[in-house]
Amino acid sequence: MSKKSRKKSSKTPSGSSTAKKKSLKIRASSQTRSAKTQPASAGKSSKAGAKSASHKAASKRLKSSEKASKPAAAAAGAKSTLAEGRKAPAFRLPRDGGQVVTSADYSGKKLVLFFYPRADTPGCTREAIDFTRLKDAFTSADTAVLGISADPLKAQEKFRDKHSLGIPLISDEQHEMLEAYGAWGEKSMYGRTFLGILRTTVLIGADGKVARIWRNVRVDGHADEVLAAARGL
Protein backbone atom coordinates (compact mmCIF):
# COMPACT_ATOMS: atom_id res chain seq x y z
CA MET A 1 0.00 0.00 0.00
CA SER A 2 1.28 3.42 -0.93
CA LYS A 3 1.64 6.30 1.51
CA LYS A 4 -1.22 8.27 -0.19
CA SER A 5 -3.69 5.39 0.12
CA ARG A 6 -2.78 4.93 3.79
CA LYS A 7 -3.45 8.65 4.45
CA LYS A 8 -6.88 8.44 2.79
CA SER A 9 -7.84 5.33 4.78
CA SER A 10 -6.74 6.99 8.01
CA LYS A 11 -8.95 10.06 7.29
CA THR A 12 -12.09 8.00 6.72
CA PRO A 13 -12.66 6.80 10.34
CA SER A 14 -12.08 10.27 11.72
CA GLY A 15 -14.56 11.73 9.19
CA SER A 16 -17.24 9.19 10.17
CA SER A 17 -16.65 10.04 13.84
CA THR A 18 -17.19 13.73 13.10
CA ALA A 19 -20.42 12.98 11.23
CA LYS A 20 -21.68 10.94 14.17
CA LYS A 21 -20.95 13.81 16.57
CA LYS A 22 -22.81 16.21 14.29
CA SER A 23 -25.83 13.93 14.08
CA LEU A 24 -25.85 13.56 17.89
CA LYS A 25 -25.78 17.35 18.29
CA ILE A 26 -28.67 17.75 15.82
CA ARG A 27 -30.75 15.14 17.69
CA ALA A 28 -29.99 16.77 21.05
CA SER A 29 -30.93 20.22 19.80
CA SER A 30 -34.14 18.92 18.21
CA GLN A 31 -35.04 17.13 21.45
CA THR A 32 -34.37 20.34 23.39
CA ARG A 33 -36.59 22.35 21.02
CA SER A 34 -39.41 19.81 21.30
CA ALA A 35 -39.05 19.82 25.09
CA LYS A 36 -39.35 23.61 25.09
CA THR A 37 -42.32 23.71 22.74
CA GLN A 38 -44.32 20.99 24.53
CA PRO A 39 -44.71 22.81 27.86
CA ALA A 40 -45.48 26.04 26.03
CA SER A 41 -48.24 24.43 23.98
CA ALA A 42 -49.53 22.68 27.09
CA GLY A 43 -49.56 26.01 28.92
CA LYS A 44 -51.46 27.66 26.05
CA SER A 45 -54.03 24.88 25.95
CA SER A 46 -54.49 25.04 29.73
CA LYS A 47 -54.92 28.83 29.54
CA ALA A 48 -57.41 28.45 26.68
CA GLY A 49 -59.29 25.84 28.72
CA ALA A 50 -59.32 28.14 31.74
CA LYS A 51 -60.63 31.03 29.62
CA SER A 52 -63.32 28.81 28.12
CA ALA A 53 -64.38 27.60 31.57
CA SER A 54 -64.40 31.18 32.87
CA HIS A 55 -66.50 32.32 29.90
CA LYS A 56 -68.99 29.50 30.45
CA ALA A 57 -69.24 30.31 34.16
CA ALA A 58 -69.78 34.02 33.40
CA SER A 59 -72.48 33.24 30.84
CA LYS A 60 -74.22 30.99 33.37
CA ARG A 61 -74.12 33.76 35.98
CA LEU A 62 -75.48 36.24 33.42
CA LYS A 63 -78.33 33.93 32.45
CA SER A 64 -79.20 33.25 36.08
CA SER A 65 -79.20 36.98 36.88
CA GLU A 66 -81.43 37.65 33.87
CA LYS A 67 -83.84 34.97 35.06
CA ALA A 68 -83.83 36.48 38.54
CA SER A 69 -84.47 40.00 37.23
CA LYS A 70 -87.43 39.01 35.06
CA PRO A 71 -89.69 37.97 37.97
CA ALA A 72 -88.74 41.18 39.80
CA ALA A 73 -89.69 43.31 36.78
CA ALA A 74 -92.90 41.34 36.35
CA ALA A 75 -93.72 41.82 40.03
CA ALA A 76 -93.06 45.57 39.75
CA GLY A 77 -95.49 45.83 36.82
CA ALA A 78 -98.03 43.41 38.31
CA LYS A 79 -101.57 44.65 38.94
CA SER A 80 -102.61 45.36 42.52
CA THR A 81 -105.24 43.22 44.22
CA LEU A 82 -107.14 46.40 45.13
CA ALA A 83 -110.84 45.97 44.41
CA GLU A 84 -114.11 47.64 45.32
CA GLY A 85 -115.51 46.33 48.61
CA ARG A 86 -112.07 45.43 50.02
CA LYS A 87 -110.29 47.12 52.89
CA ALA A 88 -108.18 50.02 51.67
CA PRO A 89 -104.41 49.55 52.21
CA ALA A 90 -102.92 51.55 55.08
CA PHE A 91 -100.31 54.22 54.33
CA ARG A 92 -97.96 56.61 56.10
CA LEU A 93 -96.11 59.14 53.94
CA PRO A 94 -94.78 62.72 54.00
CA ARG A 95 -96.83 65.56 52.54
CA ASP A 96 -96.10 69.12 51.45
CA GLY A 97 -95.19 71.32 54.39
CA GLY A 98 -93.13 68.58 56.04
CA GLN A 99 -95.98 66.84 57.85
CA VAL A 100 -96.74 63.12 57.79
CA VAL A 101 -100.09 61.76 56.60
CA THR A 102 -101.49 58.37 57.62
CA SER A 103 -104.64 56.48 56.68
CA ALA A 104 -105.59 56.52 60.39
CA ASP A 105 -105.93 60.34 60.19
CA TYR A 106 -109.08 59.84 58.09
CA SER A 107 -110.68 57.05 60.09
CA GLY A 108 -114.49 57.33 59.98
CA LYS A 109 -114.39 59.76 57.04
CA LYS A 110 -114.71 59.37 53.30
CA LEU A 111 -111.46 59.87 51.47
CA VAL A 112 -110.53 60.55 47.85
CA LEU A 113 -107.04 59.62 46.67
CA PHE A 114 -106.07 60.87 43.22
CA PHE A 115 -102.77 59.55 41.87
CA TYR A 116 -101.13 61.70 39.20
CA PRO A 117 -97.99 61.03 37.10
CA ARG A 118 -96.00 64.22 37.66
CA ALA A 119 -96.32 67.58 39.34
CA ASP A 120 -96.75 70.68 37.19
CA THR A 121 -97.45 68.85 33.94
CA PRO A 122 -100.53 70.01 31.95
CA GLY A 123 -102.94 67.16 32.77
CA CYS A 124 -101.87 66.87 36.40
CA THR A 125 -102.14 70.62 36.88
CA ARG A 126 -105.72 70.73 35.53
CA GLU A 127 -106.70 67.80 37.73
CA ALA A 128 -105.22 69.31 40.90
CA ILE A 129 -106.84 72.69 40.17
CA ASP A 130 -110.23 71.01 39.65
CA PHE A 131 -110.06 69.20 43.00
CA THR A 132 -108.97 72.45 44.67
CA ARG A 133 -111.94 74.26 43.09
CA LEU A 134 -114.29 71.67 44.61
CA LYS A 135 -112.58 71.49 47.99
CA ASP A 136 -115.43 73.12 49.93
CA ALA A 137 -117.98 70.90 48.20
CA PHE A 138 -116.00 67.80 49.21
CA THR A 139 -115.79 69.10 52.78
CA SER A 140 -119.59 69.52 52.82
CA ALA A 141 -119.85 65.88 51.70
CA ASP A 142 -117.65 64.90 54.66
CA THR A 143 -114.94 63.81 52.25
CA ALA A 144 -111.20 64.58 52.37
CA VAL A 145 -109.05 64.71 49.23
CA LEU A 146 -105.35 63.84 48.85
CA GLY A 147 -103.12 64.01 45.77
CA ILE A 148 -100.29 61.47 45.44
CA SER A 149 -97.31 61.21 43.09
CA ALA A 150 -93.68 60.07 43.23
CA ASP A 151 -92.36 63.65 43.16
CA PRO A 152 -90.09 64.74 46.04
CA LEU A 153 -91.51 67.15 48.62
CA LYS A 154 -89.74 70.19 47.14
CA ALA A 155 -91.38 69.56 43.76
CA GLN A 156 -94.78 69.08 45.43
CA GLU A 157 -94.43 72.34 47.35
CA LYS A 158 -93.35 74.24 44.26
CA PHE A 159 -96.36 72.77 42.42
CA ARG A 160 -98.70 73.81 45.26
CA ASP A 161 -97.36 77.38 45.47
CA LYS A 162 -97.31 77.96 41.71
CA HIS A 163 -101.00 77.04 41.26
CA SER A 164 -102.34 77.94 44.74
CA LEU A 165 -103.46 74.36 45.35
CA GLY A 166 -105.53 73.68 48.47
CA ILE A 167 -105.24 69.88 48.40
CA PRO A 168 -102.57 68.11 50.50
CA LEU A 169 -99.93 66.57 48.21
CA ILE A 170 -98.27 63.33 49.25
CA SER A 171 -94.78 62.27 48.17
CA ASP A 172 -94.37 58.54 47.50
CA GLU A 173 -90.86 58.33 46.08
CA GLN A 174 -90.53 54.61 46.90
CA HIS A 175 -93.83 53.75 45.12
CA GLU A 176 -95.14 51.84 48.15
CA MET A 177 -98.58 53.43 48.19
CA LEU A 178 -98.70 53.67 44.40
CA GLU A 179 -98.19 49.93 44.07
CA ALA A 180 -100.62 49.08 46.89
CA TYR A 181 -103.37 51.06 45.15
CA GLY A 182 -102.61 49.77 41.64
CA ALA A 183 -101.40 53.15 40.42
CA TRP A 184 -97.94 51.91 39.41
CA GLY A 185 -97.55 49.74 36.34
CA GLU A 186 -96.58 49.36 32.71
CA LYS A 187 -97.08 52.32 30.40
CA SER A 188 -96.27 52.96 26.76
CA MET A 189 -95.41 56.15 24.90
CA TYR A 190 -94.09 56.68 21.37
CA GLY A 191 -93.60 52.93 21.00
CA ARG A 192 -91.57 52.67 24.22
CA THR A 193 -92.76 50.58 27.19
CA PHE A 194 -91.80 51.52 30.75
CA LEU A 195 -93.01 51.47 34.37
CA GLY A 196 -94.66 54.59 35.75
CA ILE A 197 -97.66 56.13 37.50
CA LEU A 198 -101.07 55.27 36.08
CA ARG A 199 -103.53 58.12 36.55
CA THR A 200 -105.94 56.57 39.06
CA THR A 201 -108.50 57.77 41.61
CA VAL A 202 -109.81 55.79 44.57
CA LEU A 203 -112.83 56.67 46.73
CA ILE A 204 -112.76 55.14 50.21
CA GLY A 205 -115.92 54.97 52.31
CA ALA A 206 -116.24 55.92 55.99
CA ASP A 207 -115.99 52.19 56.78
CA GLY A 208 -112.45 52.11 55.38
CA LYS A 209 -113.39 50.01 52.35
CA VAL A 210 -112.82 50.88 48.70
CA ALA A 211 -116.11 52.22 47.31
CA ARG A 212 -115.02 53.17 43.79
CA ILE A 213 -111.95 52.96 41.54
CA TRP A 214 -111.30 55.05 38.42
CA ARG A 215 -108.45 53.82 36.23
CA ASN A 216 -106.89 55.51 33.17
CA VAL A 217 -108.55 58.73 34.25
CA ARG A 218 -109.43 61.45 31.76
CA VAL A 219 -109.00 64.75 33.53
CA ASP A 220 -111.84 66.80 32.03
CA GLY A 221 -114.90 66.58 34.32
CA HIS A 222 -113.29 63.91 36.49
CA ALA A 223 -113.29 65.84 39.80
CA ASP A 224 -117.02 66.59 39.43
CA GLU A 225 -117.73 62.90 38.79
CA VAL A 226 -115.81 61.90 41.93
CA LEU A 227 -117.70 64.49 43.99
CA ALA A 228 -121.03 63.08 42.81
CA ALA A 229 -119.91 59.58 43.81
CA ALA A 230 -118.78 60.81 47.26
CA ARG A 231 -122.14 62.49 47.84
CA GLY A 232 -123.89 59.25 46.91
CA LEU A 233 -122.17 57.20 49.66
C-alpha positions in Angstrom: 0.0 0.0 0.0 1.3 3.4 -0.9 1.6 6.3 1.5 -1.2 8.3 -0.2 -3.7 5.4 0.1 -2.8 4.9 3.8 -3.5 8.6 4.5 -6.9 8.4 2.8 -7.8 5.3 4.8 -6.7 7.0 8.0 -9.0 10.1 7.3 -12.1 8.0 6.7 -12.7 6.8 10.3 -12.1 10.3 11.7 -14.6 11.7 9.2 -17.2 9.2 10.2 -16.7 10.0 13.8 -17.2 13.7 13.1 -20.4 13.0 11.2 -21.7 10.9 14.2 -20.9 13.8 16.6 -22.8 16.2 14.3 -25.8 13.9 14.1 -25.8 13.6 17.9 -25.8 17.3 18.3 -28.7 17.8 15.8 -30.7 15.1 17.7 -30.0 16.8 21.1 -30.9 20.2 19.8 -34.1 18.9 18.2 -35.0 17.1 21.5 -34.4 20.3 23.4 -36.6 22.3 21.0 -39.4 19.8 21.3 -39.1 19.8 25.1 -39.3 23.6 25.1 -42.3 23.7 22.7 -44.3 21.0 24.5 -44.7 22.8 27.9 -45.5 26.0 26.0 -48.2 24.4 24.0 -49.5 22.7 27.1 -49.6 26.0 28.9 -51.5 27.7 26.1 -54.0 24.9 26.0 -54.5 25.0 29.7 -54.9 28.8 29.5 -57.4 28.4 26.7 -59.3 25.8 28.7 -59.3 28.1 31.7 -60.6 31.0 29.6 -63.3 28.8 28.1 -64.4 27.6 31.6 -64.4 31.2 32.9 -66.5 32.3 29.9 -69.0 29.5 30.4 -69.2 30.3 34.2 -69.8 34.0 33.4 -72.5 33.2 30.8 -74.2 31.0 33.4 -74.1 33.8 36.0 -75.5 36.2 33.4 -78.3 33.9 32.4 -79.2 33.3 36.1 -79.2 37.0 36.9 -81.4 37.7 33.9 -83.8 35.0 35.1 -83.8 36.5 38.5 -84.5 40.0 37.2 -87.4 39.0 35.1 -89.7 38.0 38.0 -88.7 41.2 39.8 -89.7 43.3 36.8 -92.9 41.3 36.4 -93.7 41.8 40.0 -93.1 45.6 39.7 -95.5 45.8 36.8 -98.0 43.4 38.3 -101.6 44.6 38.9 -102.6 45.4 42.5 -105.2 43.2 44.2 -107.1 46.4 45.1 -110.8 46.0 44.4 -114.1 47.6 45.3 -115.5 46.3 48.6 -112.1 45.4 50.0 -110.3 47.1 52.9 -108.2 50.0 51.7 -104.4 49.5 52.2 -102.9 51.6 55.1 -100.3 54.2 54.3 -98.0 56.6 56.1 -96.1 59.1 53.9 -94.8 62.7 54.0 -96.8 65.6 52.5 -96.1 69.1 51.5 -95.2 71.3 54.4 -93.1 68.6 56.0 -96.0 66.8 57.9 -96.7 63.1 57.8 -100.1 61.8 56.6 -101.5 58.4 57.6 -104.6 56.5 56.7 -105.6 56.5 60.4 -105.9 60.3 60.2 -109.1 59.8 58.1 -110.7 57.0 60.1 -114.5 57.3 60.0 -114.4 59.8 57.0 -114.7 59.4 53.3 -111.5 59.9 51.5 -110.5 60.5 47.8 -107.0 59.6 46.7 -106.1 60.9 43.2 -102.8 59.5 41.9 -101.1 61.7 39.2 -98.0 61.0 37.1 -96.0 64.2 37.7 -96.3 67.6 39.3 -96.8 70.7 37.2 -97.5 68.9 33.9 -100.5 70.0 32.0 -102.9 67.2 32.8 -101.9 66.9 36.4 -102.1 70.6 36.9 -105.7 70.7 35.5 -106.7 67.8 37.7 -105.2 69.3 40.9 -106.8 72.7 40.2 -110.2 71.0 39.7 -110.1 69.2 43.0 -109.0 72.5 44.7 -111.9 74.3 43.1 -114.3 71.7 44.6 -112.6 71.5 48.0 -115.4 73.1 49.9 -118.0 70.9 48.2 -116.0 67.8 49.2 -115.8 69.1 52.8 -119.6 69.5 52.8 -119.9 65.9 51.7 -117.7 64.9 54.7 -114.9 63.8 52.3 -111.2 64.6 52.4 -109.1 64.7 49.2 -105.3 63.8 48.8 -103.1 64.0 45.8 -100.3 61.5 45.4 -97.3 61.2 43.1 -93.7 60.1 43.2 -92.4 63.6 43.2 -90.1 64.7 46.0 -91.5 67.2 48.6 -89.7 70.2 47.1 -91.4 69.6 43.8 -94.8 69.1 45.4 -94.4 72.3 47.4 -93.3 74.2 44.3 -96.4 72.8 42.4 -98.7 73.8 45.3 -97.4 77.4 45.5 -97.3 78.0 41.7 -101.0 77.0 41.3 -102.3 77.9 44.7 -103.5 74.4 45.4 -105.5 73.7 48.5 -105.2 69.9 48.4 -102.6 68.1 50.5 -99.9 66.6 48.2 -98.3 63.3 49.3 -94.8 62.3 48.2 -94.4 58.5 47.5 -90.9 58.3 46.1 -90.5 54.6 46.9 -93.8 53.7 45.1 -95.1 51.8 48.1 -98.6 53.4 48.2 -98.7 53.7 44.4 -98.2 49.9 44.1 -100.6 49.1 46.9 -103.4 51.1 45.2 -102.6 49.8 41.6 -101.4 53.1 40.4 -97.9 51.9 39.4 -97.5 49.7 36.3 -96.6 49.4 32.7 -97.1 52.3 30.4 -96.3 53.0 26.8 -95.4 56.2 24.9 -94.1 56.7 21.4 -93.6 52.9 21.0 -91.6 52.7 24.2 -92.8 50.6 27.2 -91.8 51.5 30.8 -93.0 51.5 34.4 -94.7 54.6 35.7 -97.7 56.1 37.5 -101.1 55.3 36.1 -103.5 58.1 36.6 -105.9 56.6 39.1 -108.5 57.8 41.6 -109.8 55.8 44.6 -112.8 56.7 46.7 -112.8 55.1 50.2 -115.9 55.0 52.3 -116.2 55.9 56.0 -116.0 52.2 56.8 -112.4 52.1 55.4 -113.4 50.0 52.4 -112.8 50.9 48.7 -116.1 52.2 47.3 -115.0 53.2 43.8 -111.9 53.0 41.5 -111.3 55.0 38.4 -108.5 53.8 36.2 -106.9 55.5 33.2 -108.6 58.7 34.2 -109.4 61.5 31.8 -109.0 64.8 33.5 -111.8 66.8 32.0 -114.9 66.6 34.3 -113.3 63.9 36.5 -113.3 65.8 39.8 -117.0 66.6 39.4 -117.7 62.9 38.8 -115.8 61.9 41.9 -117.7 64.5 44.0 -121.0 63.1 42.8 -119.9 59.6 43.8 -118.8 60.8 47.3 -122.1 62.5 47.8 -123.9 59.3 46.9 -122.2 57.2 49.7 
